[in-house]
Amino acid sequence: MSNNNNTIKLLDREYYKLSSFIHDHYGINLTDAKRVLLESRLQKRLRAAGLTNFKDYVKQVISSKNQEEIINMINVVSTNKTDFFREKSHFDYMSKVLLPEMATKYGKELKVWSAASSTGEEIYTIAMVIEEFMNANSFQFNYSIDGTDISTDVLRKCIRGVYDLADIAPIPNSLKQKYFLRSRDKIRPKVKVVRKLRARANFYRFNLMSSNYPTKGKYDIIFCRNVLIYFDRKTQYEVIKKLCGSLKTGGYLFLGHSESIIGLDLPLQQVTHTGYRKVLSHGNA
């Protein structure tokens, strides 16, 4: 069924099946207000599959458990908005408090996880902050940063580390010169993150709804920012609890500035705005 604009309509039955599937398997809470968005974003997927209605698409995705198309659908549905040095106060806290403390108390090993890495700006910002700290303090961390996301599209961009020149506008000029290489294309100038930073990052697909969170060699720092806002409160609690399980005692968790753990029973103590430290006992959240 289509209208004059060749838009395939997403009917009630199929919308609720798709939105329930996405919520149950990926945590994303698609309210009725997101219906038009879902319908619009999936038009290309229907055309690519040669389908003329959502009923057949639902069968292909849900009933047939078509993993390739499920990944394509999640790539389309996911919102991937990020910037270099977004929510800068977290990086200021890292350089002024967190890294000096870890250099003094915990030695040279440092493991970081960007649990909703999007297109990689957060990861490479973290790497720049660590590098600048080491340069300023004549100290060397043996650090690594794991970047995960549900979208394979954005992970490919993370691995390449190539961005539009406009994307690095928030970065101080001194850091741009150190950590980015500029292309020779005058019309569409691009920049590439230097190999030194890219070598510190590891990328793989991960679903925050998974029950198999990494627990071997727990993380010192976890960033999971601006993704929980797409989950309902129960899912938020479950995800943060599992993140805590992947975090060392004394390690740090950073959420997005609009996200909150108020009212949740978690082993976290607030140390800065939406920045928390894992403690031994509950009651500090």
C-alpha positions as CSV (number, residue, x, y, z in Angstrom):
1,M,0.0,0.0,0.0
2,S,1.5,3.4,-0.9
3,N,0.4,7.0,-1.3
4,N,1.1,9.4,-4.1
5,N,4.6,10.0,-2.8
6,N,5.4,6.3,-3.0
7,T,5.7,6.0,0.7
8,I,4.8,2.6,2.0
9,K,2.5,3.0,5.0
10,L,3.4,1.4,8.3
11,L,0.0,0.0,9.7
12,D,-0.8,-0.4,13.3
13,R,-0.2,-4.1,13.6
14,E,3.2,-4.1,11.9
15,Y,4.3,-1.0,13.8
16,Y,3.6,-2.6,17.2
17,K,5.3,-5.8,16.1
18,L,8.4,-3.9,14.9
19,S,8.6,-1.5,17.9
20,S,8.1,-4.4,20.4
21,F,10.8,-6.4,18.7
22,I,13.2,-3.5,18.7
23,H,12.5,-2.8,22.4
24,D,12.7,-6.4,23.6
25,H,16.0,-7.1,21.7
26,Y,17.8,-3.7,21.6
27,G,16.2,-1.7,24.4
28,I,15.2,1.2,22.2
29,N,11.9,2.6,23.3
30,L,9.9,3.6,20.2
31,T,6.8,5.5,21.4
32,D,3.9,6.3,19.1
33,A,5.5,9.7,18.4
34,K,8.3,7.8,16.7
35,R,6.0,6.0,14.3
36,V,6.5,8.4,11.4
37,L,10.3,8.4,12.0
38,L,10.4,4.5,11.8
39,E,8.2,4.5,8.7
40,S,10.4,7.1,7.0
41,R,13.7,5.5,7.9
42,L,12.7,2.0,6.8
43,Q,11.5,3.0,3.3
44,K,14.9,2.3,1.8
45,R,15.1,-1.0,3.5
46,L,11.8,-2.1,1.9
47,R,12.9,-1.0,-1.5
48,A,16.3,-2.8,-1.1
49,A,14.4,-6.0,-0.2
50,G,12.0,-5.5,-3.2
51,L,9.0,-5.4,-0.8
52,T,5.8,-3.4,-1.2
53,N,4.4,-3.6,2.3
54,F,5.5,-3.8,5.9
55,K,3.7,-7.1,6.5
56,D,6.2,-8.9,4.4
57,Y,9.1,-7.0,5.9
58,V,8.0,-8.0,9.4
59,K,7.9,-11.6,8.3
60,Q,11.4,-11.3,6.9
61,V,12.9,-9.6,9.9
62,I,11.0,-11.2,12.9
63,S,9.6,-14.5,11.7
64,S,12.6,-15.5,9.6
65,K,15.2,-14.1,12.1
66,N,17.1,-12.6,9.1
67,Q,20.2,-11.5,11.0
68,E,21.6,-9.5,8.1
69,E,18.4,-7.5,7.7
70,I,18.0,-7.1,11.5
71,I,21.5,-5.4,11.5
72,N,20.5,-3.2,8.5
73,M,17.3,-2.2,10.3
74,I,19.1,-1.3,13.5
75,N,21.6,0.7,11.5
76,V,18.7,2.7,10.2
77,V,16.8,3.1,13.5
78,S,19.8,4.0,15.6
79,T,20.4,7.7,16.4
80,N,24.1,8.5,16.2
81,K,24.7,12.1,17.3
82,T,28.0,12.9,18.8
83,D,30.8,15.5,18.7
84,F,34.4,15.9,19.7
85,F,34.7,17.1,23.3
86,R,30.9,16.8,23.8
87,E,29.9,17.5,27.4
88,K,33.4,18.8,28.0
89,S,33.2,18.8,31.8
90,H,33.7,15.0,31.8
91,F,37.0,15.4,30.0
92,D,38.1,18.3,32.2
93,Y,37.4,16.0,35.2
94,M,39.5,13.2,33.6
95,S,42.5,15.4,33.1
96,K,42.4,17.3,36.4
97,V,41.2,14.6,38.8
98,L,40.8,11.1,37.4
99,L,44.0,10.6,35.5
100,P,46.3,12.1,38.2
101,E,44.6,9.8,40.8
102,M,45.0,6.7,38.6
103,A,48.6,7.5,37.8
104,T,49.4,7.7,41.5
105,K,47.3,4.8,42.8
106,Y,46.8,2.3,40.1
107,G,49.9,2.2,38.0
108,K,50.3,2.3,34.3
109,E,47.6,0.0,33.0
110,L,44.4,1.8,31.9
111,K,41.4,0.2,30.2
112,V,38.6,2.4,28.9
113,W,35.3,1.4,27.3
114,S,33.1,3.7,25.2
115,A,29.9,1.6,25.3
116,A,28.0,3.7,22.7
117,S,30.8,4.9,20.5
118,S,28.7,6.1,17.6
119,T,31.0,7.5,14.9
120,G,34.1,7.6,17.2
121,E,34.4,11.2,18.2
122,E,34.1,10.2,21.9
123,I,36.8,7.6,21.7
124,Y,39.4,9.8,19.9
125,T,38.6,12.6,22.4
126,I,39.4,10.3,25.3
127,A,42.6,9.3,23.6
128,M,43.6,12.9,23.1
129,V,42.9,13.7,26.8
130,I,45.1,10.8,27.9
131,E,47.9,11.7,25.5
132,E,47.9,15.3,26.6
133,F,48.0,14.3,30.3
134,M,50.9,12.0,29.6
135,N,52.8,14.7,27.7
136,A,52.2,17.3,30.5
137,N,53.2,15.0,33.3
138,S,56.0,12.9,31.8
139,F,54.0,9.8,32.6
140,Q,53.1,6.8,30.3
141,F,49.9,4.9,30.6
142,N,49.7,1.6,28.8
143,Y,46.1,2.4,27.7
144,S,43.5,0.9,25.4
145,I,40.0,2.0,24.5
146,D,37.3,-0.4,23.4
147,G,34.6,1.2,21.3
148,T,31.3,-0.6,20.8
149,D,28.0,0.2,19.2
150,I,25.0,-1.6,17.9
151,S,25.3,0.0,14.5
152,T,27.9,-1.5,12.1
153,D,27.6,1.6,9.9
154,V,29.1,3.8,12.6
155,L,31.7,1.3,13.6
156,R,33.1,1.3,10.1
157,K,33.5,5.1,10.4
158,C,35.2,4.7,13.8
159,I,37.8,2.3,12.4
160,R,38.6,4.6,9.4
161,G,38.9,7.7,11.7
162,V,38.0,10.1,8.8
163,Y,35.9,13.1,9.4
164,D,34.8,16.3,7.7
165,L,36.9,19.3,8.5
166,A,33.9,21.0,10.1
167,D,33.6,18.1,12.6
168,I,36.8,19.0,14.4
169,A,35.8,22.7,14.9
170,P,35.4,22.2,18.7
171,I,39.0,21.0,19.1
172,P,41.7,23.4,20.1
173,N,44.1,24.2,17.2
174,S,47.1,22.8,19.0
175,L,45.4,19.4,19.2
176,K,44.2,19.5,15.6
177,Q,47.8,19.9,14.5
178,K,49.0,17.0,16.7
179,Y,46.3,14.5,16.2
180,F,44.8,15.0,12.7
181,L,46.1,14.7,9.1
182,R,44.4,16.9,6.6
183,S,43.5,15.7,3.1
184,R,44.5,17.6,0.0
185,D,40.9,17.8,-1.3
186,K,40.1,21.6,-1.4
187,I,36.4,21.1,-2.3
188,R,35.5,18.6,0.4
189,P,38.4,18.7,2.9
190,K,38.7,15.7,5.3
191,V,40.8,15.0,8.2
192,K,42.1,11.6,9.5
193,V,43.0,10.7,13.1
194,V,46.7,9.9,13.4
195,R,47.7,6.3,13.5
196,K,49.0,6.7,17.1
197,L,45.5,7.2,18.4
198,R,43.8,4.7,16.1
199,A,46.2,2.1,17.3
200,R,44.9,2.5,20.8
201,A,41.3,1.8,19.8
202,N,39.5,-1.5,19.3
203,F,36.0,-1.6,17.8
204,Y,33.3,-4.3,17.8
205,R,29.6,-4.6,17.6
206,F,27.9,-4.9,21.0
207,N,24.2,-4.8,22.1
208,L,23.7,-3.2,25.5
209,M,20.8,-5.6,26.0
210,S,23.2,-8.6,25.9
211,S,23.5,-10.7,29.1
212,N,27.2,-11.3,28.3
213,Y,29.0,-8.1,29.3
214,P,32.8,-8.1,29.5
215,T,34.0,-9.0,33.0
216,K,37.5,-10.4,32.4
217,G,40.0,-7.6,32.9
218,K,37.5,-5.1,34.1
219,Y,37.5,-1.4,33.0
220,D,38.9,1.6,34.8
221,I,36.6,4.0,33.0
222,I,33.4,3.5,31.1
223,F,31.6,6.1,29.0
224,C,28.0,5.3,28.2
225,R,26.5,8.7,27.3
226,N,23.3,9.8,25.6
227,V,22.0,6.3,24.8
228,L,20.1,5.5,28.0
229,I,17.6,8.3,27.1
230,Y,16.3,5.9,24.4
231,F,15.5,3.2,27.0
232,D,12.7,3.0,29.5
233,R,13.6,3.2,33.2
234,K,13.6,-0.5,33.9
235,T,16.0,-1.1,30.9
236,Q,18.2,1.8,32.1
237,Y,18.6,0.2,35.5
238,E,19.4,-3.2,34.0
239,V,22.0,-1.7,31.6
240,I,23.8,0.4,34.3
241,K,23.8,-2.5,36.7
242,K,25.6,-4.6,34.0
243,L,28.0,-1.8,33.2
244,C,28.9,-1.7,36.9
245,G,29.7,-5.4,36.6
246,S,32.3,-4.6,34.0
247,L,33.8,-1.7,36.0
248,K,36.5,-2.1,38.6
249,T,35.8,-1.0,42.2
250,G,37.1,2.5,42.3
251,G,36.5,2.9,38.5
252,Y,34.5,5.6,36.9
253,L,31.3,5.6,34.9
254,F,30.2,8.6,32.8
255,L,26.6,9.0,31.6
256,G,25.1,11.8,29.4
257,H,24.3,15.1,31.0
258,S,20.5,14.5,30.6
259,E,20.7,11.0,32.2
260,S,20.2,10.2,35.8
261,I,20.6,7.3,38.3
262,I,18.4,9.0,41.0
263,G,16.3,6.3,42.7
264,L,18.3,3.4,41.3
265,D,20.0,1.0,43.7
266,L,23.5,0.9,42.3
267,P,27.1,0.8,43.8
268,L,27.8,4.3,42.5
269,Q,28.8,7.5,44.2
270,Q,28.5,10.8,42.3
271,V,31.8,12.7,41.9
272,T,30.9,15.2,39.1
273,H,27.9,16.0,37.0
274,T,26.7,12.6,35.7
275,G,30.0,11.2,36.6
276,Y,30.2,8.3,39.2
277,R,32.7,6.2,41.0
278,K,32.0,2.5,41.8
279,V,32.0,1.8,45.5
280,L,31.9,-1.4,47.5
281,S,28.5,-0.9,49.0
282,H,25.1,0.5,47.8
283,G,23.3,3.4,49.2
284,N,25.6,6.1,47.7
285,A,23.9,6.6,44.4
